[in-house]
Structures are given as structure tokens and as C-alpha cells.
Amino acid sequence: MALLLNKFHAMRAFIFMSAVVLLAGLGATEASAQNTAFRQAVAEAAASDDGMAEFYRTRNYESVWTGRSGRDRSRRRAFLRELAKAGDHGLPIARYNPDEIKAMLRAARSPRERGLAEVKLAQMYVTWATDLKSGVVRNPQRIDDGIVRQIARPTTLSLMNAVVESTPNALFRSFAPRTAEYNRLMEEKTRFERLLAQGGWGAVVPAGKYEVGTSNAGVVALRDRLVAMGYLRRSNTQTYDASIQAAVQQFQLNHGLNPDGVAGEGTIREINIPAANRLSSILVAMERERWFNQDRGARHVLVNIPDFQAKIIDNGQVTFVTRSVVGANDSDRRTPEFSDVMEHMVINPTWNVPRSIAVKEYLPMMQRNPGAAGHLRLVNASGQTVDRSGIDFNQYTERTFPFNLKQPPSRRNALGLVKFMFPNRYNIYLHDTPAKNLFSRESRAFSHGCIRLNDPFDFAYALLARQRNDAEAFFQARLSRGTESVVPLDQPVPVHLIYRTAVTQPRGMINFRRDIYGRDAKIWNHLSNAGVVLRAQRG
């Protein structure tokens, strides 16, 4: 099919330009004949891309990049300057190959060669601009089916129109995400590149448990590595003292670990991760920031899945934060990445057990014991509660099970006492939970995919404060009724479920988190195959 389309486009361009050539032959000068040859080459080269073909057709196949006018030269020079900086953004330099473009421009002596160079340069611009604006990876869901974020991709026609309608330097600078996070990630990228050029953080720390009072060669290695990382001032101590303990605690905080000040197995494993691996995490975070290159809302909810926290952001500032539990690392329980809009909360919610949980977890239990999971009501297709004592559950399979399972509002309800709804096709939402013990864990991937909140009432108060002066009293009054109550949000709030293993801070050191689902490793592998490299460069 692609071959047939290309033949069609080429034939269409040939027919059009043949007419131009015929007209040129009816009295054209040598200059006009050269123009005709240039335009025919542009038409042929652009024919395989509808957007590119339409752009040049509406401009009568005139040059944008390769002409002798001051505007063409300005665009060309500005673009080649930006291409030379593609590596600063962690883009695959080899994909654009500015040297090839320069050589092609130098070698283009005939009008036809200039026409081919014109389209080649235009295609290179579209590829580069798309990569910088919305990411190198065109379809992240093919890398991991949990990445279901809708990514706004610019069209070829819109990018080409922007070239002739805008000032080149301002246009080219506008493509990269204009967020503080992206800018700080670029700074960290440069810092880690210089660090790699200096040899990284030095020798790894031997396995063991290090705490106050420990004195051995491992403590010296730990001390030196913490110094190299910037967590500790240089010293000659060979004993795990209060200064090393404080440095370890800060490292633990910055890496999502329990800040007990003891360098045990988990902490040493994180400390020994090479600087090159951390740089790859930064490059993946930059790519993810390009996927997320959109208006997030003056007020929005942000859940960074590997960070196990949910935040309310108001005008760029964190105004509320609580611990969270996210989906377990199982194929059908991992929390997906996407954005939607929270429309309402439900106080004293009923838990409508998802079909997958009902047939995979509860049906086998009821097949063994019909009275199992007695806290759940069995409901038929008409919405009537069914007495399970007369049912032989062994007659049903996952496919034929005809009932729904519901848990009425209560403190034992799986959703707790409140849930926060942003209706979506993945049936994901934020909610309370009776399993409070999980929030004390260091790693909190236990749910079926939804986000459980440690402080759901305070989260509700913060949301309701925008529409009620008595937010807490209002919430508690609804809660005390014991019956399900839907409370709309007067101003719906965007919710963004993201996945970042490298996160910068406005002040302080960059934070890293574990790749709990292995998604960033997959993305880095794809970026590396596309030509993104770990650079080591001196300042």
C-alpha cells in the first residue's frame, strides 16, 4: 500500500510539474527554466508527505531554506545552529545529521539539486521540531502498554507554516518544553556529563551494614562516595560518625528511602548505582517532559507513580502532599500513565468490584466456599441482591459469571470513606483505604491500579476549600450520614498520573526513584537505539 501511495504522489507531482514545464517551454527564459527545474524537484521530493506537498504547492514550490534571499539564509543559519545543540536536549544527533545537510547544500549546484536539498532540509526540520516538542518516541504505548498518555504531535503543515510566519530564533526556541522542570533537567544533564568526564563517583561501597560507630574500610569508601556525590564535606574520618549519618539520611530522603541514617543493603545498592545510569534516568525524564508538553492547569493534582506521593499544585507551588499506594508490579495491576479531569468526589462510596477482580480473585474463593467474601453483595443484571446460599459457583467460569459484586459503604469498604473521580476508560481513581499499614512501607506498590491516599480527608478539605468556607464541617456532615453522597467540584481539577525516576528540586539536589515497573529502562533502550548517547564532556 505504501508503495502504491508513493507512486501516486510521484505521478501527481509529475503531471503537475509537466504542465509547468510545458508552459516554460512556450517562451520561458533560461532563469525561468531553472526555476521550473527547482520547483519540479521540490514537487517530486515532497510528494510522499501530504503535509509537505500541500505546503509547497500553496507556495508555488518556492524556496524556504535554500534561496539566496536574506530570509532564507537567516532561517537556514538559525536552524543549523539549533541542530548543533540537539545533543544538549538529549536528542539523537545522528537522526538529523547536520553535516550531511551542510555537505548537500555545498554540493547543490544545479536547480534540481537545490530543490532536493530544499525538501531534505525541510524534512530534517520537521523531524527535529517534532522530537523536541513532543518526544523522540512516537508511540510510547508500543514500548509499554501502561503508557497511555495522549501526546499532542505537531503536523508537518503546521510546522512548515510556522517557519514562514515566525522569526526563526524565537520559533526554534519555542519547541522545547517551557517548564522549570525541563530547564533544571537540562542543567543536571550538563552536570552529570561533566561528572562522567571526571570519572564518576569513584569506587563502589562494599556490601554491608554501616551505622554510627562502624569503623572499617567500607566506611572510608562510603565517605569518599558521599563526598563525590556532594552529600558530605571532605574529612579524614574512618568511623561512621554523626556527619556521615546526616549525609546518609539526606541521600535516603533524596532517593525515596527510609531516612533512618543506617546504610544497609537497600541504601548501599542505591549509592552504588553508577553516575551514567543516573544520567540515563535524566535523559528519560527529559523525554517524558516532552511527552507532557501541555498546559497542566493552574491547579492540578500530580501523582508521580514511583515517588508514592500525591500532590496538589497551585500556580507551580505544592500546596498539599500525601503518601500514596500505587498499583502492584503485576501485568494487570500496574498504574497507567495518563491525564484526565477530576469532576467529583464520593463520600461513603459503594465499591463496585471491577469485573477482573470479581472473576479472578473472588470467584475462585466462592467456588471453594460459597460464604467467602461475605462482606460483598451478589447483584444480578437487574440490580437485585441475590442470596448466594443457593448458588453453585462451580458452574461458572471467568467468562460466564453472571453477577456483579458490591461492597456497601462502611469503614471496612475497600475504597475507605471517600473516593475522588476523574472518569476514565481505565477505571482508575484516587481513594481512601482501610489498609493504613501500607503507608509506612518504603515501597508502596500494592493496589490493583488505583491510587490510595494516606490523608484522604485532608485531601478532600483542600479541594473543597475553593468552593466552601466550611470545607471540613461540610465534609464531616456528609460523612456522618453513612450513605453514599456525590459532591461535584465547582471547578474541575486536572489530574496527571506521571512516572519519573529523576525529579529536580527548585532548591537542593536532584531526586531519584526506583524504576518500579521497569518502564524507564525500556524507554532508555529505545532512546539509545534511536541514537541518544551518554556524553562525557568537560566544562
C-alpha positions in Angstrom: 0.0 0.0 0.0 2.8 2.4 0.9 4.5 1.7 -2.4 1.3 2.4 -4.3 0.8 5.7 -2.4 4.3 6.8 -3.1 3.8 6.1 -6.8 0.5 8.0 -6.8 2.2 11.0 -5.1 5.1 10.9 -7.5 2.7 10.7 -10.5 0.6 13.6 -9.2 3.7 15.7 -8.8 5.0 14.7 -12.3 1.7 15.6 -14.0 1.5 19.0 -12.3 5.1 19.9 -13.0 4.9 18.6 -16.6 2.3 21.2 -17.1 4.7 23.8 -15.7 7.5 22.6 -17.9 5.2 22.8 -21.0 4.3 26.4 -20.2 8.0 27.2 -19.5 8.9 25.8 -23.0 6.5 28.2 -24.6 8.8 31.1 -24.2 10.5 30.8 -20.9 13.9 32.4 -20.3 16.8 30.4 -19.0 16.2 31.7 -15.5 12.6 30.7 -15.5 13.6 27.2 -16.8 15.9 26.9 -13.9 13.1 27.9 -11.6 11.0 25.3 -13.2 13.6 22.6 -12.6 13.9 23.6 -9.0 10.1 23.5 -8.5 9.8 20.2 -10.2 12.5 18.7 -7.9 10.7 20.1 -4.8 7.3 18.7 -6.0 8.8 15.3 -6.5 10.7 15.2 -3.2 7.7 16.4 -1.2 5.1 14.2 -2.8 5.4 11.4 -0.3 4.3 13.6 2.6 0.8 15.1 2.2 1.6 18.0 4.6 4.9 18.8 3.0 3.3 18.6 -0.5 0.4 20.9 0.4 2.8 23.4 2.0 5.0 23.8 -1.1 2.1 23.6 -3.5 0.4 26.6 -1.9 3.7 28.5 -2.2 4.1 27.6 -5.8 7.1 25.4 -4.9 9.2 28.4 -3.9 12.2 28.0 -1.6 12.1 28.5 2.2 15.6 27.3 3.1 17.9 27.3 0.1 17.2 30.5 -1.6 19.5 33.5 -1.8 17.2 35.9 0.0 18.1 37.2 3.4 15.1 35.4 4.9 16.2 32.0 3.5 19.8 32.5 4.7 18.6 33.6 8.2 16.3 30.6 8.6 19.0 28.2 7.3 21.7 29.5 9.6 19.4 29.6 12.7 18.2 26.1 12.1 21.7 24.7 11.6 22.8 26.4 14.8 19.9 24.7 16.7 20.7 21.3 15.2 24.2 21.7 16.5 22.7 22.0 20.0 20.4 18.9 19.7 22.6 16.9 22.0 22.0 19.5 24.8 18.4 18.3 24.8 19.3 14.6 24.8 18.1 14.2 21.2 19.6 11.6 18.8 22.1 13.8 16.9 22.6 11.2 14.2 19.0 11.3 13.3 19.3 14.8 11.9 23.0 14.7 10.7 23.6 18.4 10.2 26.9 17.6 8.5 25.1 15.7 5.7 22.8 18.7 5.2 25.8 21.1 5.0 27.5 18.9 2.5 24.4 18.6 0.4 24.0 22.3 0.4 27.6 22.8 -0.7 27.3 20.2 -3.4 23.9 21.5 -4.7 25.0 23.3 -8.0 22.1 22.7 -10.3 18.5 23.9 -9.7 17.4 20.2 -9.3 20.0 19.5 -6.6 18.9 22.7 -4.8 15.3 21.5 -4.9 16.2 18.2 -3.5 18.3 19.8 -0.7 15.4 22.2 0.0 13.0 19.3 0.8 15.7 17.3 2.6 16.3 20.3 4.9 12.6 20.8 5.4 12.1 17.1 6.4 15.0 17.3 8.8 13.5 20.4 10.4 10.1 18.7 10.8 11.8 15.6 12.4 13.9 17.7 14.8 11.0 20.0 15.8 8.7 17.1 16.4 11.3 15.3 18.6 12.0 18.5 20.6 8.4 19.5 21.0 6.7 16.1 21.7 9.4 13.5 22.1 11.7 11.2 20.1 9.4 8.2 20.8 6.4 8.4 18.5 4.3 5.8 20.2 5.3 5.1 23.8 2.5 2.6 24.3 4.3 0.2 22.0 7.2 0.3 24.5 5.0 -0.3 27.5 1.2 -0.7 27.4 0.9 1.2 30.7 2.0 4.5 29.0 -1.4 5.6 27.7 -0.8 9.3 27.7 -2.3 11.3 24.8 0.6 13.2 23.2 -0.1 16.3 21.2 2.0 16.0 18.0 2.5 18.9 15.6 1.7 18.3 12.0 4.1 18.8 9.1 1.9 21.5 7.7 1.7 23.5 10.9 5.4 23.3 11.5 6.2 24.4 7.9 3.7 27.3 8.1 5.3 28.4 11.4 8.6 28.7 9.6 7.4 31.3 7.2 5.1 33.1 9.7 7.6 33.4 12.6 11.0 34.8 13.5 13.4 31.8 13.2 15.2 32.1 16.5 12.1 32.7 18.5 10.3 29.8 16.8 13.1 27.3 17.3 13.4 28.2 20.9 9.7 27.7 21.5 9.6 24.0 20.7 11.3 22.7 23.9 9.1 22.4 27.0 9.0 25.8 28.7 8.8 24.3 32.2 11.1 24.9 35.2 11.5 21.1 35.5 12.8 20.7 31.9 15.3 23.6 32.3 16.6 22.1 35.6 16.8 18.7 34.0 19.0 20.2 31.2 21.2 21.7 33.9 21.5 18.4 35.7 22.3 16.7 32.4 25.2 19.0 31.9 26.4 18.5 35.5 26.3 14.7 35.1 28.1 14.9 31.7 31.0 16.8 33.4 30.9 14.3 36.3 31.3 11.4 33.8 34.3 13.2 32.3 35.9 13.2 35.7 35.3 9.5 36.2 32.0 9.5 38.1 31.8 8.9 41.8 34.7 6.6 42.3 34.9 3.2 43.8 31.7 1.4 44.9 31.0 0.7 48.6 31.4 -2.9 49.8 28.2 -4.6 50.8 27.4 -4.5 54.5 25.5 -2.6 57.1 27.0 0.8 58.2 25.8 2.7 61.2 27.1 5.0 63.9 30.2 3.6 65.4 31.2 1.3 62.5 34.8 1.7 61.6 36.3 -0.2 58.6 37.5 0.2 55.0 33.9 0.2 53.9 33.2 3.3 55.8 36.1 5.0 54.0 34.6 4.0 50.7 31.2 5.2 51.7 32.6 8.5 53.0 34.5 9.1 49.7 31.5 8.3 47.6 29.2 10.6 49.6 31.9 13.4 49.2 32.0 12.8 45.4 28.1 13.0 45.3 28.1 16.3 47.2 26.4 15.0 50.4 29.5 15.3 52.6 32.4 17.6 53.2 35.9 16.2 52.8 37.3 14.6 56.0 39.7 12.0 57.2 37.4 10.1 59.4 37.3 6.3 59.2 34.4 5.9 61.6 30.7 6.2 60.8 30.1 9.4 62.7 27.3 11.9 63.0 28.3 13.8 59.8 28.2 10.6 57.7 24.9 9.6 59.3 23.4 13.0 58.4 24.7 12.7 54.8 23.2 9.2 54.5 19.9 10.5 55.8 19.8 13.2 53.2 20.8 10.7 50.5 17.9 8.5 51.7 15.4 11.3 51.5 16.6 12.2 48.0 16.1 8.7 46.8 12.8 7.8 48.4 14.3 5.6 51.1 13.5 5.3 54.8 15.7 8.1 56.3 17.0 6.1 59.3 20.6 7.1 58.8 21.7 3.5 58.5 23.4 2.5 55.3 22.0 -1.0 54.9 21.6 -3.2 51.8 19.0 -1.1 50.1 20.8 2.2 50.7 24.2 0.8 49.6 22.6 -0.6 46.4 21.3 2.9 45.6 24.6 4.6 46.5 26.4 2.2 44.2 24.3 3.0 41.1 26.8 4.5 38.6 26.5 8.1 37.6 26.0 7.0 34.0 22.8 5.2 35.0 21.6 8.3 36.8 22.3 10.3 33.6 20.2 7.9 31.6 17.3 8.5 34.0 17.7 12.2 33.5 17.6 11.8 29.7 14.4 9.6 30.0 12.9 12.3 32.3 13.5 14.9 29.6 11.9 12.7 27.0 8.9 12.3 29.3 8.7 16.0 29.9 8.4 16.4 26.1 5.5 14.0 26.1 3.9 16.1 28.8 4.4 19.4 26.9 1.0 20.8 27.7 -0.9 23.1 29.9 -1.3 21.3 33.2 -3.7 23.7 34.8 -3.1 26.5 37.3 -4.4 24.0 39.9 -3.8 20.3 39.3 -3.3 17.0 41.1 0.1 15.4 40.3 0.8 11.7 41.2 4.4 10.6 40.4 3.9 6.8 40.5 7.5 5.7 41.6 7.5 8.5 44.2 4.5 7.1 46.0 3.1 10.6 46.6 0.1 12.6 45.5 0.3 16.4 45.4 -2.0 19.4 44.8 -0.1 22.0 42.7 -1.3 25.6 42.7 0.4 28.0 40.3 3.5 25.9 40.3 3.7 25.5 44.1 3.0 22.4 46.1 0.2 23.2 48.5 -0.7 19.7 49.6 1.1 16.4 49.7 0.3 12.9 51.0 1.7 9.5 50.7 0.2 7.1 48.2 -0.1 3.5 47.4 0.0 2.6 43.7 -0.6 -0.5 41.5 1.4 -3.6 42.2 4.1 -4.7 39.7 1.8 -7.3 38.0 0.8 -7.2 34.4 -2.8 -6.3 35.2 -2.3 -4.1 38.2 0.3 -1.5 37.3 -1.0 2.1 37.4 -1.2 3.6 33.9 0.1 7.0 33.0 -2.4 9.5 31.6 -4.2 12.8 32.3 -7.8 13.5 33.0 -10.1 15.8 34.9 -11.4 15.3 38.4 -15.1 16.1 38.4 -16.4 15.0 41.8 -15.8 13.1 45.0 -18.0 10.4 46.5 -18.3 10.3 50.3 -19.2 6.9 51.8 -18.7 5.2 48.4 -20.0 1.8 47.4 -17.3 -0.4 45.9 -18.4 -1.8 42.6 -15.9 -4.6 42.3 -14.2 -4.5 38.9 -15.0 -7.5 36.7 -11.4 -8.6 36.6 -11.1 -8.7 40.4 -14.5 -10.4 40.7 -13.8 -13.3 38.4 -10.0 -13.7 39.1 -10.0 -13.3 42.8 -13.4 -13.7 44.4 -15.0 -16.3 42.1 -12.3 -18.9 43.0 -12.9 -18.1 46.7 -16.6 -18.6 46.4 -16.1 -21.8 44.4 -14.2 -23.2 47.3 -16.6 -21.7 49.9 -19.9 -20.1 48.9 -19.9 -18.0 52.0 -16.4 -16.5 51.3 -16.1 -12.7 50.9 -19.4 -12.3 52.8 -18.8 -8.6 53.0 -19.7 -8.3 49.3 -23.3 -8.3 47.9 -24.0 -10.5 44.9 -26.0 -8.5 42.4 -27.8 -9.8 39.3 -28.2 -8.0 35.9 -31.4 -6.3 37.2 -29.6 -4.8 40.2 -31.2 -7.1 42.7 -29.2 -8.6 45.6 -29.1 -12.4 45.2 -28.9 -15.0 48.1 -25.7 -16.8 47.4 -26.5 -19.8 49.6 -28.5 -21.5 46.7 -25.9 -20.9 44.0 -23.4 -23.4 42.8 -20.4 -21.1 41.9 -18.6 -24.1 40.3 -20.9 -23.9 37.3 -19.4 -20.6 36.3 -16.1 -19.6 34.6 -14.5 -16.2 34.4 -16.4 -15.7 31.1 -19.8 -16.9 32.2 -20.0 -15.5 35.8 -23.3 -13.5 35.6 -23.2 -11.4 38.7 -21.7 -8.2 40.0 -20.1 -7.8 43.4 -20.7 -4.7 45.5 -19.5 -3.6 48.9 -21.8 -1.2 50.7 -20.4 2.0 52.4 -18.6 1.3 55.6 -15.2 1.8 57.3 -14.2 -1.6 56.1 -15.0 -0.7 52.5 -12.1 -1.3 50.1 -12.3 2.3 49.0 -12.4 3.6 52.5 -14.7 6.6 53.2 -14.1 8.7 50.1 -13.1 8.4 46.5 -12.1 11.1 44.0 -13.4 10.6 40.5 -11.9 11.6 37.2 -13.9 9.2 34.9 -11.6 7.4 32.5 -11.6 4.2 30.4 -9.0 2.6 32.7 -11.3 2.7 35.8 -8.5 4.5 37.8 -9.3 6.9 40.6 -7.9 8.2 44.0 -9.4 6.9 47.2 -9.2 6.2 50.9 -8.4 2.7 52.2 -8.8 0.8 55.4 -5.3 -0.7 54.9 -3.4 2.1 56.6 -0.4 0.0 57.5 0.8 0.0 53.9 1.7 3.7 54.0 4.5 3.1 56.4 6.3 0.9 53.8 9.2 2.3 51.9 8.0 0.9 48.6 4.2 1.2 48.2 3.1 -0.7 45.1 0.3 -2.9 46.4 -3.0 -1.8 44.8 -4.9 -3.1 41.8 -4.0 0.1 39.9 -5.9 2.9 41.7 -4.2 5.5 43.9 -4.8 5.1 47.6 -4.2 8.2 49.8 -2.8 8.3 53.3 -4.6 11.5 54.1 -7.8 11.4 52.0 -9.9 13.7 54.3 -7.3 16.5 54.3 -7.1 16.0 50.5 -10.8 16.5 50.3 -10.7 19.6 52.5 -8.1 21.1 50.3 -10.2 20.5 47.2 -13.4 21.7 48.8 -11.8 24.9 50.3 -12.1 26.5 46.9 -15.9 26.3 46.9 -16.8 26.2 50.6 -15.7 28.2 53.6 -16.7 25.3 55.9 -15.0 22.6 53.9 -14.1 20.3 56.8 -17.5 20.7 58.6 -19.4 20.2 55.3 -17.4 17.0 54.6 -17.8 15.6 58.0 -21.6 16.3 58.0 -21.9 14.3 54.7 -19.7 11.6 56.1 -21.8 11.2 59.3 -24.8 10.3 57.3 -23.3 6.9 56.4 -24.9 6.9 53.0 -23.3 7.5 49.6 -23.1 11.1 48.7 -21.7 12.6 45.5 -20.1 16.1 45.8 -19.3 17.8 42.5 -16.3 20.1 42.2 -17.4 23.5 41.1 -14.1 23.9 39.3 -12.9 20.5 37.9 -9.3 19.8 38.6 -6.9 18.2 36.1 -5.2 15.0 37.3 -1.9 13.9 35.9 -0.5 10.4 36.6 3.2 10.5 35.6 6.2 8.3 36.0 9.5 9.9 36.8 12.6 8.3 38.3 14.5 11.6 38.1 12.9 14.7 39.6 14.6 18.0 40.2 14.0 20.4 43.1 13.7 24.2 43.0 16.4 24.2 45.6 18.7 21.3 46.6 19.9 18.2 44.9 18.1 16.2 42.2 16.0 13.3 43.5 16.0 9.8 42.0 13.4 7.0 42.5 13.5 3.3 41.7 12.1 2.1 38.3 9.4 0.0 40.0 7.7 -1.2 36.7 10.9 -1.2 34.5 9.3 1.4 32.2 12.2 3.8 32.2 14.7 1.0 31.3 12.5 0.2 28.3 12.4 3.8 27.2 16.1 4.3 27.6 16.8 1.2 25.5 14.6 2.7 22.8 16.2 6.2 23.0 19.7 4.5 22.9 18.7 2.6 19.8 17.4 5.8 18.2 20.9 7.4 18.7 20.7 9.2 22.1 24.1 8.9 23.7 25.5 9.4 27.2 28.1 12.2 26.7 31.1 12.8 28.9 32.2 16.4 28.4 34.4 18.8 30.3 33.1 22.1 31.3 
